[in-house]
Amino acid sequence: MSLVEAARAVRENAHAPYSGFKVGAAIRAASGRVYVGCNVENASYPEGTCAEAGAIAAMVAAGETEIVEVAVIADAERPVTPCGGCRQRLAEFSRPDTTVRMATLSGTVETASMAELLPRAFARSHLGR
């Protein structure tokens, strides 16, 4: 199963009763293992969880910390990029050349690197520790 297919499958489990906008994400860790996540909304609207954040949490909970590939899918006219917060989350565990595939349910796929999605990302090195 490709990462886009894994993201599509988990998207069906999204809890999006307020926006109706279901998103699925899949990430491949350095080990080759795939972790998935879907958006989870709640009545306190800004307190929901993005699909990418859920996939990252699953990866970290499994003891892994390096993302080598990402896929995100939503039912939109054009591929949807990760939000700003998720770009930062993904950058924390990725390299600038990590591939991010953004797909629609109709099959359109766009690809970008993390550096293209988040140029000059804030990093641990900025903390001066």
Order of alpha helices (4+ residues) and beta strands (2+ residues): alpha-beta-beta-alpha-beta-alpha-beta-beta-alpha
